[in-house]
Structure formats: C-alpha cells, structure tokens
Amino acid sequence: AIPPRACDDYWSEFRHCKSLRNCFHNYYTYGTSPSCKQWKEDYHNCKEWEKHRGAEAKDALQKSERNRVAEQRNFTPVWELRRDPPRDWHMPLNQEKPQDS
C-alpha cells in the first residue's frame, strides 16, 4: 500500500501553511495564526512509511487523512445542487434582458 498522497505534497502544504501570505490571511480572517503542525507530522509519517514501512506511521497518516475528509464534510454547500437541468436548457440565452439580482 502507498500513502494517500506523495510525501512532497505534505511538505508543499506545510510550506504553504507557513507562508507569510497564508499567515496574514488566517490572522485577518480568524484572528489567529494557522496551525501547520499536522502537515509537518504527516510529512514525517509519510517519509517514515517510505523508508521503513512502519505500521504506526501508516496508521497515523491514514487517520489524519480521514480526519481531513471528515472535516470537509462539515461544510454545507453554498448552492443547492440541481437534480435535473432547467426545462428551458436548450433555448438560447436572452442577452438583452437584465438578469434578476
């Protein structure tokens, strides 16, 4: 079995997390600095898995990925997804009428 991502991906995420721009954005948005610890741990676990195939490193990496996916599911979509296309999907767009806002 291989890790869910390449180890370089975890390192790139860590570097992005620590970047000045991301730190400023996070501080401006949430009032705190971002926590990048998990990205670094995931990188080290990935490298450990690549070198020694350690079960602990593999389990920690899988648990971290599962937590990341579960966290993404907590966000509700902004738009309601359509089940079917609009009835008039085949009609030309009316460019002259202003759109409702």
N, CA and C atoms as an extended XYZ file, in Angstrom:
303
Properties=species:S:1:pos:R:3:atomname:S:1:resname:S:1:resid:I:1 pbc="F F F"
N         0.842       -1.185        0.000 N   ALA     1
C         0.000        0.000        0.000 CA  ALA     1
C         0.880        1.240        0.000 C   ALA     1
N         0.386        2.271       -0.624 N   ILE     2
C         1.118        3.534       -0.679 CA  ILE     2
C         0.339        4.603        0.086 C   ILE     2
N         1.017        5.683        0.510 N   PRO     3
C         0.308        6.753        1.202 CA  PRO     3
C        -0.725        7.394        0.276 C   PRO     3
N        -1.735        8.060        0.864 N   PRO     4
C        -2.775        8.698        0.049 CA  PRO     4
C        -2.224        9.769       -0.892 C   PRO     4
N        -1.127       10.402       -0.512 N   ARG     5
C        -0.508       11.440       -1.333 CA  ARG     5
C         0.999       11.200       -1.380 C   ARG     5
N         1.646       11.876       -2.289 N   ALA     6
C         3.107       11.851       -2.311 CA  ALA     6
C         3.612       12.668       -1.126 C   ALA     6
N         4.739       12.274       -0.567 N   CYS     7
C         5.291       12.980        0.591 CA  CYS     7
C         5.559       14.454        0.283 C   CYS     7
N         5.968       14.740       -0.947 N   ASP     8
C         6.214       16.131       -1.329 CA  ASP     8
C         4.953       16.976       -1.236 C   ASP     8
N         3.784       16.360       -1.415 N   ASP     9
C         2.525       17.096       -1.287 CA  ASP     9
C         2.327       17.593        0.146 C   ASP     9
N         2.659       16.743        1.113 N   TYR    10
C         2.536       17.158        2.511 CA  TYR    10
C         3.502       18.302        2.822 C   TYR    10
N         4.722       18.210        2.278 N   TRP    11
C         5.700       19.262        2.506 CA  TRP    11
C         5.258       20.563        1.848 C   TRP    11
N         4.692       20.473        0.648 N   SER    12
C         4.188       21.673       -0.033 CA  SER    12
C         3.058       22.317        0.761 C   SER    12
N         2.169       21.499        1.292 N   GLU    13
C         1.070       22.027        2.115 CA  GLU    13
C         1.617       22.700        3.366 C   GLU    13
N         2.640       22.102        3.975 N   PHE    14
C         3.258       22.691        5.159 CA  PHE    14
C         3.886       24.038        4.815 C   PHE    14
N         4.630       24.094        3.723 N   ARG    15
C         5.274       25.349        3.314 CA  ARG    15
C         4.248       26.421        2.994 C   ARG    15
N         3.148       26.031        2.338 N   HIS    16
C         2.071       26.993        2.053 CA  HIS    16
C         1.454       27.498        3.353 C   HIS    16
N         1.221       26.578        4.293 N   CYS    17
C         0.620       26.930        5.567 CA  CYS    17
C         1.481       27.948        6.313 C   CYS    17
N         2.815       27.787        6.251 N   LYS    18
C         3.738       28.674        6.954 CA  LYS    18
C         4.047       29.959        6.182 C   LYS    18
N         3.556       30.068        4.954 N   SER    19
C         3.886       31.237        4.142 CA  SER    19
C         3.318       32.511        4.771 C   SER    19
N         4.012       33.615        4.533 N   LEU    20
C         3.604       34.900        5.084 CA  LEU    20
C         2.185       35.266        4.634 C   LEU    20
N         1.912       35.032        3.379 N   ARG    21
C         0.587       35.367        2.849 CA  ARG    21
C        -0.515       34.571        3.547 C   ARG    21
N        -0.309       33.271        3.725 N   ASN    22
C        -1.312       32.443        4.379 CA  ASN    22
C        -1.464       32.818        5.852 C   ASN    22
N        -0.335       33.093        6.521 N   CYS    23
C        -0.398       33.501        7.927 CA  CYS    23
C        -1.171       34.805        8.076 C   CYS    23
N        -0.899       35.768        7.193 N   PHE    24
C        -1.621       37.037        7.233 CA  PHE    24
C        -3.106       36.821        6.985 C   PHE    24
N        -3.437       36.022        5.954 N   HIS    25
C        -4.842       35.756        5.630 CA  HIS    25
C        -5.554       35.085        6.808 C   HIS    25
N        -4.909       34.099        7.401 N   ASN    26
C        -5.516       33.374        8.515 CA  ASN    26
C        -5.708       34.298        9.722 C   ASN    26
N        -4.707       35.126        9.988 N   TYR    27
C        -4.812       36.053       11.113 CA  TYR    27
C        -5.911       37.083       10.865 C   TYR    27
N        -5.991       37.589        9.643 N   TYR    28
C        -7.022       38.561        9.280 CA  TYR    28
C        -8.411       37.943        9.368 C   TYR    28
N        -8.548       36.688        8.901 N   THR    29
C        -9.851       36.028        8.860 CA  THR    29
C       -10.287       35.512       10.219 C   THR    29
N        -9.387       34.829       10.923 N   TYR    30
C        -9.763       34.137       12.162 CA  TYR    30
C        -9.176       34.755       13.423 C   TYR    30
N        -8.228       35.670       13.282 N   GLY    31
C        -7.626       36.297       14.447 CA  GLY    31
C        -6.519       35.472       15.080 C   GLY    31
N        -6.108       34.383       14.445 N   THR    32
C        -5.037       33.534       14.972 CA  THR    32
C        -4.123       33.105       13.837 C   THR    32
N        -2.948       32.667       14.213 N   SER    33
C        -2.034       32.091       13.222 CA  SER    33
C        -2.493       30.679       12.890 C   SER    33
N        -2.247       30.219       11.661 N   PRO    34
C        -2.677       28.868       11.304 CA  PRO    34
C        -1.836       27.813       12.019 C   PRO    34
N        -2.440       26.684       12.301 N   SER    35
C        -1.706       25.564       12.887 CA  SER    35
C        -1.236       24.662       11.748 C   SER    35
N         0.063       24.569       11.586 N   CYS    36
C         0.636       23.795       10.485 CA  CYS    36
C         1.248       22.497       10.976 C   CYS    36
N         1.098       22.234       12.247 N   LYS    37
C         1.743       21.081       12.873 CA  LYS    37
C         1.358       19.759       12.206 C   LYS    37
N         0.068       19.612       11.867 N   GLN    38
C        -0.387       18.340       11.303 CA  GLN    38
C         0.238       18.060        9.940 C   GLN    38
N         0.423       19.113        9.124 N   TRP    39
C         1.054       18.909        7.818 CA  TRP    39
C         2.481       18.398        7.984 C   TRP    39
N         3.204       18.953        8.976 N   LYS    40
C         4.579       18.533        9.209 CA  LYS    40
C         4.620       17.099        9.732 C   LYS    40
N         3.719       16.765       10.652 N   GLU    41
C         3.653       15.395       11.159 CA  GLU    41
C         3.328       14.415       10.035 C   GLU    41
N         2.392       14.806        9.173 N   ASP    42
C         2.030       13.937        8.050 CA  ASP    42
C         3.218       13.720        7.117 C   ASP    42
N         4.004       14.772        6.903 N   TYR    43
C         5.190       14.643        6.058 CA  TYR    43
C         6.174       13.650        6.675 C   TYR    43
N         6.425       13.797        7.968 N   HIS    44
C         7.371       12.897        8.635 CA  HIS    44
C         6.845       11.456        8.664 C   HIS    44
N         5.546       11.291        8.890 N   ASN    45
C         4.956        9.940        8.859 CA  ASN    45
C         5.055        9.330        7.465 C   ASN    45
N         4.860       10.152        6.451 N   CYS    46
C         4.959        9.668        5.069 CA  CYS    46
C         6.388        9.209        4.769 C   CYS    46
N         7.369       10.025        5.178 N   LYS    47
C         8.766        9.646        4.963 CA  LYS    47
C         9.110        8.376        5.736 C   LYS    47
N         8.594        8.271        6.948 N   GLU    48
C         8.819        7.070        7.768 CA  GLU    48
C         8.229        5.846        7.074 C   GLU    48
N         7.045        6.018        6.501 N   TRP    49
C         6.397        4.913        5.789 CA  TRP    49
C         7.215        4.518        4.564 C   TRP    49
N         7.704        5.505        3.825 N   GLU    50
C         8.505        5.209        2.637 CA  GLU    50
C         9.795        4.461        2.986 C   GLU    50
N        10.453        4.857        4.075 N   LYS    51
C        11.741        4.265        4.437 CA  LYS    51
C        11.601        2.901        5.105 C   LYS    51
N        10.708        2.802        6.088 N   HIS    52
C        10.681        1.612        6.934 CA  HIS    52
C         9.382        0.820        6.881 C   HIS    52
N         8.379        1.350        6.163 N   ARG    53
C         7.069        0.690        6.089 CA  ARG    53
C         6.486        0.429        7.487 C   ARG    53
N         6.678        1.395        8.386 N   GLY    54
C         6.190        1.258        9.756 CA  GLY    54
C         4.670        1.332        9.823 C   GLY    54
N         4.078        0.402       10.535 N   ALA    55
C         2.616        0.358       10.661 CA  ALA    55
C         2.081        1.580       11.398 C   ALA    55
N         2.824        2.060       12.403 N   GLU    56
C         2.376        3.234       13.159 CA  GLU    56
C         2.298        4.458       12.259 C   GLU    56
N         3.312        4.649       11.430 N   ALA    57
C         3.334        5.801       10.518 CA  ALA    57
C         2.177        5.713        9.531 C   ALA    57
N         1.940        4.519        9.015 N   LYS    58
C         0.848        4.317        8.059 CA  LYS    58
C        -0.495        4.619        8.717 C   LYS    58
N        -0.710        4.089        9.928 N   ASP    59
C        -1.984        4.315       10.625 CA  ASP    59
C        -2.189        5.786       10.946 C   ASP    59
N        -1.129        6.461       11.382 N   ALA    60
C        -1.233        7.883       11.703 CA  ALA    60
C        -1.575        8.695       10.460 C   ALA    60
N        -0.960        8.343        9.341 N   LEU    61
C        -1.219        9.051        8.092 CA  LEU    61
C        -2.651        8.825        7.621 C   LEU    61
N        -3.124        7.593        7.690 N   GLN    62
C        -4.495        7.302        7.281 CA  GLN    62
C        -5.505        8.003        8.190 C   GLN    62
N        -5.224        8.017        9.491 N   LYS    63
C        -6.126        8.681       10.434 CA  LYS    63
C        -6.198       10.178       10.135 C   LYS    63
N        -5.041       10.780        9.856 N   SER    64
C        -5.001       12.199        9.538 CA  SER    64
C        -5.809       12.506        8.276 C   SER    64
N        -5.662       11.678        7.252 N   GLU    65
C        -6.411       11.882        6.012 CA  GLU    65
C        -7.917       11.713        6.241 C   GLU    65
N        -8.283       10.711        7.028 N   ARG    66
C        -9.717       10.525        7.341 CA  ARG    66
C       -10.273       11.734        8.073 C   ARG    66
N        -9.514       12.266        9.022 N   ASN    67
C        -9.954       13.462        9.755 CA  ASN    67
C       -10.117       14.652        8.818 C   ASN    67
N        -9.188       14.778        7.861 N   ARG    68
C        -9.247       15.882        6.910 CA  ARG    68
C       -10.505       15.779        6.043 C   ARG    68
N       -10.822       14.566        5.589 N   VAL    69
C       -12.011       14.350        4.759 CA  VAL    69
C       -13.276       14.598        5.587 C   VAL    69
N       -13.301       14.114        6.831 N   ALA    70
C       -14.464       14.312        7.696 CA  ALA    70
C       -14.691       15.794        7.976 C   ALA    70
N       -13.597       16.536        8.138 N   GLU    71
C       -13.710       17.975        8.380 CA  GLU    71
C       -14.324       18.686        7.176 C   GLU    71
N       -13.957       18.266        5.973 N   GLN    72
C       -14.515       18.876        4.769 CA  GLN    72
C       -16.014       18.613        4.636 C   GLN    72
N       -16.461       17.480        5.140 N   ARG    73
C       -17.892       17.148        5.062 CA  ARG    73
C       -18.741       18.009        5.982 C   ARG    73
N       -18.107       18.658        6.962 N   ASN    74
C       -18.846       19.504        7.902 CA  ASN    74
C       -19.334       20.796        7.266 C   ASN    74
N       -18.731       21.178        6.152 N   PHE    75
C       -19.136       22.410        5.490 CA  PHE    75
C       -20.356       22.163        4.618 C   PHE    75
N       -21.366       23.006        4.775 N   THR    76
C       -22.559       22.859        3.945 CA  THR    76
C       -22.341       23.609        2.634 C   THR    76
N       -22.861       23.070        1.537 N   PRO    77
C       -22.686       23.751        0.255 CA  PRO    77
C       -23.411       25.099        0.243 C   PRO    77
N       -22.859       26.050       -0.488 N   VAL    78
C       -23.456       27.372       -0.585 CA  VAL    78
C       -24.682       27.325       -1.493 C   VAL    78
N       -24.579       26.556       -2.559 N   TRP    79
C       -25.670       26.454       -3.510 CA  TRP    79
C       -26.322       25.088       -3.413 C   TRP    79
N       -27.620       25.067       -3.691 N   GLU    80
C       -28.326       23.790       -3.746 CA  GLU    80
C       -28.052       23.157       -5.109 C   GLU    80
N       -27.613       21.913       -5.097 N   LEU    81
C       -27.291       21.231       -6.344 CA  LEU    81
C       -28.569       20.837       -7.076 C   LEU    81
N       -28.545       20.986       -8.413 N   ARG    82
C       -29.704       20.595       -9.214 CA  ARG    82
C       -29.696       19.095       -9.429 C   ARG    82
N       -30.883       18.528       -9.479 N   ARG    83
C       -31.011       17.112       -9.806 CA  ARG    83
C       -31.234       16.929      -11.307 C   ARG    83
N       -31.870       17.907      -11.931 N   ASP    84
C       -32.168       17.863      -13.361 CA  ASP    84
C       -31.823       19.219      -13.968 C   ASP    84
N       -31.581       19.253      -15.281 N   PRO    85
C       -31.332       20.553      -15.918 CA  PRO    85
C       -32.621       21.376      -15.962 C   PRO    85
N       -32.502       22.694      -16.099 N   PRO    86
C       -33.707       23.522      -16.230 CA  PRO    86
C       -34.510       23.099      -17.458 C   PRO    86
N       -35.802       23.329      -17.408 N   ARG    87
C       -36.660       22.912      -18.532 CA  ARG    87
C       -36.279       23.583      -19.842 C   ARG    87
N       -35.832       24.823      -19.757 N   ASP    88
C       -35.514       25.556      -20.989 CA  ASP    88
C       -34.002       25.577      -21.270 C   ASP    88
N       -33.311       24.528      -20.895 N   TRP    89
C       -31.858       24.491      -21.051 CA  TRP    89
C       -31.422       24.577      -22.511 C   TRP    89
N       -32.263       24.152      -23.412 N   HIS    90
C       -31.897       24.112      -24.824 CA  HIS    90
C       -32.165       25.437      -25.540 C   HIS    90
N       -32.853       26.356      -24.903 N   MET    91
C       -33.190       27.645      -25.523 CA  MET    91
C       -31.967       28.564      -25.521 C   MET    91
N       -31.869       29.478      -26.501 N   PRO    92
C       -30.757       30.433      -26.497 CA  PRO    92
C       -30.876       31.383      -25.300 C   PRO    92
N       -29.731       31.843      -24.834 N   LEU    93
C       -29.741       32.783      -23.716 CA  LEU    93
C       -30.269       34.123      -24.184 C   LEU    93
N       -31.062       34.775      -23.338 N   ASN    94
C       -31.582       36.092      -23.676 CA  ASN    94
C       -30.593       37.130      -23.164 C   ASN    94
N       -29.774       37.615      -24.071 N   GLN    95
C       -28.698       38.544      -23.696 CA  GLN    95
C       -29.213       39.962      -23.442 C   GLN    95
N       -30.395       40.296      -23.972 N   GLU    96
C       -30.878       41.665      -23.884 CA  GLU    96
C       -31.555       41.973      -22.563 C   GLU    96
N       -32.159       40.980      -21.936 N   LYS    97
C       -32.853       41.200      -20.663 CA  LYS    97
C       -31.860       41.238      -19.514 C   LYS    97
N       -32.011       42.201      -18.595 N   PRO    98
C       -31.125       42.191      -17.427 CA  PRO    98
C       -31.463       40.996      -16.518 C   PRO    98
N       -30.454       40.424      -15.948 N   GLN    99
C       -30.671       39.293      -15.031 CA  GLN    99
C       -31.232       39.801      -13.712 C   GLN    99
N       -32.041       38.960      -13.080 N   ASP   100
C       -32.523       39.306      -11.736 CA  ASP   100
C       -31.334       39.305      -10.798 C   ASP   100
N       -31.317       40.251       -9.875 N   SER   101
C       -30.195       40.281       -8.940 CA  SER   101
C       -30.664       40.193       -7.513 C   SER   101
